[in-house]
Amino acid sequence: MTIFEILQTLNIPVAYGCFKDPTVEPPYLVFLGAGQTTMTADNTHYYRRNQYQVEYYFTEKNEETEAAIEQKLLDNGFLYSKSEDVYIETENVYVIYYNI
């Protein structure tokens, strides 16, 4: 299952990078590729894991939704770090960044 498919099961709009439809209202999720962790030796990759930044945009705090996102990540083997709530004044929206 891809990270996109995993996030879609939360029943929150989700897109890679940004939504092409400007009418999508928060809450929604956006994810971006953030590189890859690898372990190599003897000219071989022994381990590869893609890294992502998942962004949760919202206008009203909903800890149940945050908990659902976090549980979904954990259930699918993703360890994450979570940012504080960041207010984006120009958009009148909050965002939480999950680095996985």
N, CA and C atoms as an extended XYZ file, in Angstrom:
300
Properties=species:S:1:pos:R:3:atomname:S:1:resname:S:1:resid:I:1 pbc="F F F"
N         0.844       -1.179        0.000 N   MET     1
C         0.000        0.000        0.000 CA  MET     1
C         0.890        1.244        0.000 C   MET     1
N         0.585        2.215       -0.844 N   THR     2
C         1.380        3.447       -0.901 CA  THR     2
C         0.950        4.408        0.205 C   THR     2
N         1.794        5.401        0.472 N   ILE     3
C         1.436        6.410        1.478 CA  ILE     3
C         0.152        7.128        1.073 C   ILE     3
N        -0.047        7.366       -0.216 N   PHE     4
C        -1.274        8.009       -0.699 CA  PHE     4
C        -2.487        7.147       -0.370 C   PHE     4
N        -2.416        5.871       -0.637 N   GLU     5
C        -3.537        4.968       -0.353 CA  GLU     5
C        -3.811        4.879        1.144 C   GLU     5
N        -2.758        4.870        1.937 N   ILE     6
C        -2.912        4.823        3.394 CA  ILE     6
C        -3.630        6.072        3.890 C   ILE     6
N        -3.199        7.250        3.433 N   LEU     7
C        -3.818        8.501        3.872 CA  LEU     7
C        -5.253        8.627        3.383 C   LEU     7
N        -5.560        8.077        2.210 N   GLN     8
C        -6.928        8.136        1.691 CA  GLN     8
C        -7.918        7.413        2.587 C   GLN     8
N        -7.484        6.407        3.314 N   THR     9
C        -8.395        5.654        4.180 CA  THR     9
C        -8.891        6.479        5.365 C   THR     9
N        -8.313        7.653        5.577 N   LEU    10
C        -8.747        8.530        6.666 CA  LEU    10
C        -9.998        9.331        6.312 C   LEU    10
N       -10.424        9.262        5.059 N   ASN    11
C       -11.603       10.006        4.588 CA  ASN    11
C       -11.458       11.510        4.768 C   ASN    11
N       -10.235       11.984        4.554 N   ILE    12
C        -9.915       13.409        4.530 CA  ILE    12
C        -9.334       13.648        3.141 C   ILE    12
N        -9.684       14.729        2.461 N   PRO    13
C        -9.078       14.976        1.148 CA  PRO    13
C        -7.551       14.957        1.248 C   PRO    13
N        -6.896       14.305        0.276 N   VAL    14
C        -5.440       14.187        0.297 CA  VAL    14
C        -4.901       14.383       -1.115 C   VAL    14
N        -3.746       15.040       -1.205 N   ALA    15
C        -3.120       15.285       -2.506 CA  ALA    15
C        -1.610       15.267       -2.340 C   ALA    15
N        -0.922       14.990       -3.436 N   TYR    16
C         0.534       15.103       -3.452 CA  TYR    16
C         0.896       16.531       -3.847 C   TYR    16
N         1.644       17.216       -3.015 N   GLY    17
C         2.137       18.560       -3.319 CA  GLY    17
C         1.129       19.657       -3.053 C   GLY    17
N         0.040       19.658       -3.797 N   CYS    18
C        -1.009       20.656       -3.609 CA  CYS    18
C        -2.263       20.184       -4.340 C   CYS    18
N        -3.379       20.767       -3.997 N   PHE    19
C        -4.628       20.466       -4.688 CA  PHE    19
C        -4.722       21.313       -5.949 C   PHE    19
N        -5.097       20.690       -7.029 N   LYS    20
C        -5.308       21.428       -8.280 CA  LYS    20
C        -6.636       22.190       -8.247 C   LYS    20
N        -7.556       21.722       -7.404 N   ASP    21
C        -8.859       22.359       -7.237 CA  ASP    21
C        -8.776       23.349       -6.074 C   ASP    21
N        -8.829       24.651       -6.343 N   PRO    22
C        -8.674       25.643       -5.266 CA  PRO    22
C        -9.876       25.724       -4.328 C   PRO    22
N       -10.948       25.004       -4.619 N   THR    23
C       -12.134       25.078       -3.762 CA  THR    23
C       -12.095       24.087       -2.604 C   THR    23
N       -11.056       23.245       -2.522 N   VAL    24
C       -10.949       22.287       -1.418 CA  VAL    24
C       -10.739       23.060       -0.125 C   VAL    24
N       -11.589       22.793        0.847 N   GLU    25
C       -11.536       23.489        2.141 CA  GLU    25
C       -10.925       22.584        3.201 C   GLU    25
N       -10.220       23.159        4.183 N   PRO    26
C        -9.681       22.366        5.284 CA  PRO    26
C       -10.827       21.741        6.095 C   PRO    26
N       -10.598       20.603        6.714 N   PRO    27
C        -9.310       19.939        6.864 CA  PRO    27
C        -8.954       19.114        5.634 C   PRO    27
N        -7.651       19.046        5.360 N   TYR    28
C        -7.139       18.196        4.294 CA  TYR    28
C        -5.676       17.872        4.562 C   TYR    28
N        -5.178       16.878        3.828 N   LEU    29
C        -3.795       16.430        3.949 CA  LEU    29
C        -3.058       16.639        2.637 C   LEU    29
N        -1.815       17.027        2.729 N   VAL    30
C        -0.923       17.126        1.584 CA  VAL    30
C         0.350       16.384        1.983 C   VAL    30
N         0.914       15.620        1.063 N   PHE    31
C         2.176       14.956        1.370 CA  PHE    31
C         3.183       15.212        0.267 C   PHE    31
N         4.446       15.166        0.668 N   LEU    32
C         5.571       15.404       -0.243 CA  LEU    32
C         6.650       14.374        0.027 C   LEU    32
N         7.361       13.971       -1.008 N   GLY    33
C         8.523       13.127       -0.820 CA  GLY    33
C         9.617       13.930       -0.135 C   GLY    33
N        10.319       13.299        0.788 N   ALA    34
C        11.360       13.994        1.541 CA  ALA    34
C        12.668       13.201        1.541 C   ALA    34
N        12.935       12.535        0.427 N   GLY    35
C        14.184       11.799        0.318 CA  GLY    35
C        14.023       10.330        0.643 C   GLY    35
N        15.139        9.688        0.905 N   GLN    36
C        15.135        8.254        1.175 CA  GLN    36
C        16.249        7.915        2.151 C   GLN    36
N        15.944        7.059        3.111 N   THR    37
C        16.939        6.523        4.018 CA  THR    37
C        17.456        5.226        3.413 C   THR    37
N        18.768        5.084        3.360 N   THR    38
C        19.346        3.862        2.793 CA  THR    38
C        20.475        3.350        3.665 C   THR    38
N        20.722        2.064        3.546 N   MET    39
C        21.906        1.462        4.140 CA  MET    39
C        22.591        0.702        3.016 C   MET    39
N        23.834        1.058        2.739 N   THR    40
C        24.559        0.421        1.654 CA  THR    40
C        25.895       -0.123        2.148 C   THR    40
N        26.327       -1.168        1.474 N   ALA    41
C        27.659       -1.738        1.713 CA  ALA    41
C        27.988       -2.621        0.520 C   ALA    41
N        29.247       -2.721        0.214 N   ASP    42
C        29.698       -3.593       -0.880 CA  ASP    42
C        28.952       -3.304       -2.186 C   ASP    42
N        28.735       -2.032       -2.471 N   ASN    43
C        28.052       -1.599       -3.696 CA  ASN    43
C        26.629       -2.134       -3.827 C   ASN    43
N        25.959       -2.360       -2.702 N   THR    44
C        24.589       -2.880       -2.703 CA  THR    44
C        23.743       -2.107       -1.696 C   THR    44
N        22.499       -1.875       -2.048 N   HIS    45
C        21.531       -1.310       -1.099 CA  HIS    45
C        20.934       -2.461       -0.299 C   HIS    45
N        21.156       -2.432        1.002 N   TYR    46
C        20.566       -3.456        1.857 CA  TYR    46
C        19.227       -3.002        2.424 C   TYR    46
N        19.029       -1.700        2.469 N   TYR    47
C        17.801       -1.157        3.060 CA  TYR    47
C        17.483        0.151        2.360 C   TYR    47
N        16.217        0.333        1.984 N   ARG    48
C        15.731        1.596        1.416 CA  ARG    48
C        14.361        1.886        2.000 C   ARG    48
N        14.167        3.121        2.400 N   ARG    49
C        12.853        3.526        2.904 CA  ARG    49
C        12.617        4.969        2.498 C   ARG    49
N        11.528        5.184        1.771 N   ASN    50
C        11.179        6.545        1.375 CA  ASN    50
C        10.728        7.339        2.589 C   ASN    50
N        11.062        8.612        2.594 N   GLN    51
C        10.648        9.522        3.657 CA  GLN    51
C         9.640       10.504        3.077 C   GLN    51
N         8.729       10.954        3.926 N   TYR    52
C         7.675       11.870        3.494 CA  TYR    52
C         7.449       12.952        4.536 C   TYR    52
N         6.895       14.055        4.077 N   GLN    53
C         6.348       15.064        4.968 CA  GLN    53
C         4.855       15.093        4.707 C   GLN    53
N         4.084       14.814        5.742 N   VAL    54
C         2.627       14.861        5.655 CA  VAL    54
C         2.186       16.135        6.360 C   VAL    54
N         1.375       16.934        5.685 N   GLU    55
C         0.913       18.210        6.226 CA  GLU    55
C        -0.592       18.142        6.444 C   GLU    55
N        -1.015       18.383        7.672 N   TYR    56
C        -2.434       18.375        8.036 CA  TYR    56
C        -2.886       19.821        8.213 C   TYR    56
N        -3.731       20.297        7.301 N   TYR    57
C        -4.243       21.668        7.331 CA  TYR    57
C        -5.639       21.680        7.942 C   TYR    57
N        -5.892       22.655        8.823 N   PHE    58
C        -7.192       22.736        9.488 CA  PHE    58
C        -7.462       24.161        9.943 C   PHE    58
N        -8.734       24.441       10.163 N   THR    59
C        -9.128       25.751       10.699 CA  THR    59
C        -9.608       25.630       12.143 C   THR    59
N       -10.073       24.447       12.536 N   GLU    60
C       -10.515       24.206       13.914 CA  GLU    60
C        -9.775       22.998       14.457 C   GLU    60
N        -9.234       23.143       15.658 N   LYS    61
C        -8.472       22.063       16.294 CA  LYS    61
C        -9.368       20.844       16.495 C   LYS    61
N        -8.888       19.670       16.064 N   ASN    62
C        -9.622       18.431       16.240 CA  ASN    62
C        -8.622       17.345       16.624 C   ASN    62
N        -8.486       17.116       17.923 N   GLU    63
C        -7.508       16.156       18.411 CA  GLU    63
C        -7.852       14.727       18.015 C   GLU    63
N        -9.125       14.434       17.791 N   GLU    64
C        -9.516       13.097       17.347 CA  GLU    64
C        -8.980       12.821       15.936 C   GLU    64
N        -9.056       13.821       15.071 N   THR    65
C        -8.520       13.660       13.720 CA  THR    65
C        -7.006       13.498       13.770 C   THR    65
N        -6.345       14.295       14.583 N   GLU    66
C        -4.892       14.161       14.734 CA  GLU    66
C        -4.535       12.762       15.225 C   GLU    66
N        -5.274       12.266       16.209 N   ALA    67
C        -5.015       10.928       16.748 CA  ALA    67
C        -5.235        9.860       15.672 C   ALA    67
N        -6.251       10.044       14.829 N   ALA    68
C        -6.527        9.085       13.756 CA  ALA    68
C        -5.384        9.071       12.737 C   ALA    68
N        -4.879       10.243       12.388 N   ILE    69
C        -3.745       10.338       11.458 CA  ILE    69
C        -2.539        9.619       12.056 C   ILE    69
N        -2.246        9.918       13.305 N   GLU    70
C        -1.078        9.337       13.963 CA  GLU    70
C        -1.202        7.827       14.100 C   GLU    70
N        -2.389        7.343       14.444 N   GLN    71
C        -2.592        5.905       14.578 CA  GLN    71
C        -2.463        5.204       13.228 C   GLN    71
N        -2.972        5.839       12.177 N   LYS    72
C        -2.874        5.266       10.828 CA  LYS    72
C        -1.406        5.152       10.414 C   LYS    72
N        -0.609        6.166       10.719 N   LEU    73
C         0.823        6.103       10.408 CA  LEU    73
C         1.492        4.971       11.171 C   LEU    73
N         1.216        4.882       12.465 N   LEU    74
C         1.823        3.834       13.286 CA  LEU    74
C         1.374        2.442       12.846 C   LEU    74
N         0.090        2.292       12.549 N   ASP    75
C        -0.440        0.989       12.119 CA  ASP    75
C         0.209        0.494       10.839 C   ASP    75
N         0.735        1.413       10.044 N   ASN    76
C         1.361        1.051        8.779 CA  ASN    76
C         2.887        1.115        8.828 C   ASN    76
N         3.423        1.125       10.047 N   GLY    77
C         4.863        1.014       10.219 CA  GLY    77
C         5.650        2.291       10.049 C   GLY    77
N         4.982        3.439       10.088 N   PHE    78
C         5.675        4.719        9.942 CA  PHE    78
C         5.885        5.366       11.308 C   PHE    78
N         7.144        5.552       11.679 N   LEU    79
C         7.452        6.370       12.846 CA  LEU    79
C         7.437        7.813       12.380 C   LEU    79
N         7.051        8.728       13.226 N   TYR    80
C         6.919       10.117       12.800 CA  TYR    80
C         7.375       11.068       13.890 C   TYR    80
N         7.719       12.271       13.472 N   SER    81
C         7.871       13.388       14.403 CA  SER    81
C         6.795       14.396       14.025 C   SER    81
N         6.284       15.087       15.010 N   LYS    82
C         5.132       15.982       14.827 CA  LYS    82
C         5.522       17.398       15.236 C   LYS    82
N         5.151       18.363       14.400 N   SER    83
C         5.424       19.767       14.724 CA  SER    83
C         4.334       20.321       15.628 C   SER    83
N         4.553       21.526       16.072 N   GLU    84
C         3.504       22.262       16.772 CA  GLU    84
C         2.465       22.732       15.745 C   GLU    84
N         1.350       23.261       16.220 N   ASP    85
C         0.370       23.881       15.327 CA  ASP    85
C         0.983       25.178       14.807 C   ASP    85
N         1.081       25.302       13.499 N   VAL    86
C         1.672       26.483       12.873 CA  VAL    86
C         0.554       27.257       12.179 C   VAL    86
N         0.397       28.520       12.529 N   TYR    87
C        -0.633       29.353       11.910 CA  TYR    87
C        -0.056       30.040       10.681 C   TYR    87
N        -0.770       29.897        9.569 N   ILE    88
C        -0.380       30.572        8.324 CA  ILE    88
C        -1.358       31.724        8.128 C   ILE    88
N        -0.926       32.910        8.494 N   GLU    89
C        -1.804       34.078        8.528 CA  GLU    89
C        -2.376       34.423        7.161 C   GLU    89
N        -1.584       34.315        6.118 N   THR    90
C        -2.062       34.689        4.785 CA  THR    90
C        -3.162       33.758        4.278 C   THR    90
N        -3.211       32.538        4.800 N   GLU    91
C        -4.227       31.568        4.388 CA  GLU    91
C        -5.321       31.400        5.435 C   GLU    91
N        -5.120       31.971        6.626 N   ASN    92
C        -6.058       31.834        7.737 CA  ASN    92
C        -6.313       30.361        8.056 C   ASN    92
N        -5.217       29.608        8.170 N   VAL    93
C        -5.295       28.167        8.388 CA  VAL    93
C        -4.120       27.735        9.261 C   VAL    93
N        -4.290       26.626        9.961 N   TYR    94
C        -3.216       26.022       10.744 CA  TYR    94
C        -2.697       24.806       10.009 C   TYR    94
N        -1.451       24.434       10.293 N   VAL    95
C        -0.873       23.214        9.714 CA  VAL    95
C        -0.022       22.520       10.771 C   VAL    95
N        -0.066       21.194       10.743 N   ILE    96
C         0.826       20.367       11.539 CA  ILE    96
C         1.637       19.552       10.543 C   ILE    96
N         2.953       19.509       10.755 N   TYR    97
C         3.848       18.755        9.876 CA  TYR    97
C         4.225       17.441       10.549 C   TYR    97
N         4.021       16.353        9.843 N   TYR    98
C         4.477       15.036       10.278 CA  TYR    98
C         5.624       14.619        9.376 C   TYR    98
N         6.777       14.394        9.942 N   ASN    99
C         7.919       13.911        9.164 CA  ASN    99
C         8.060       12.419        9.411 C   ASN    99
N         7.945       11.647        8.329 N   ILE   100
C         7.991       10.190        8.471 CA  ILE   100
C         9.032        9.610        7.526 C   ILE   100
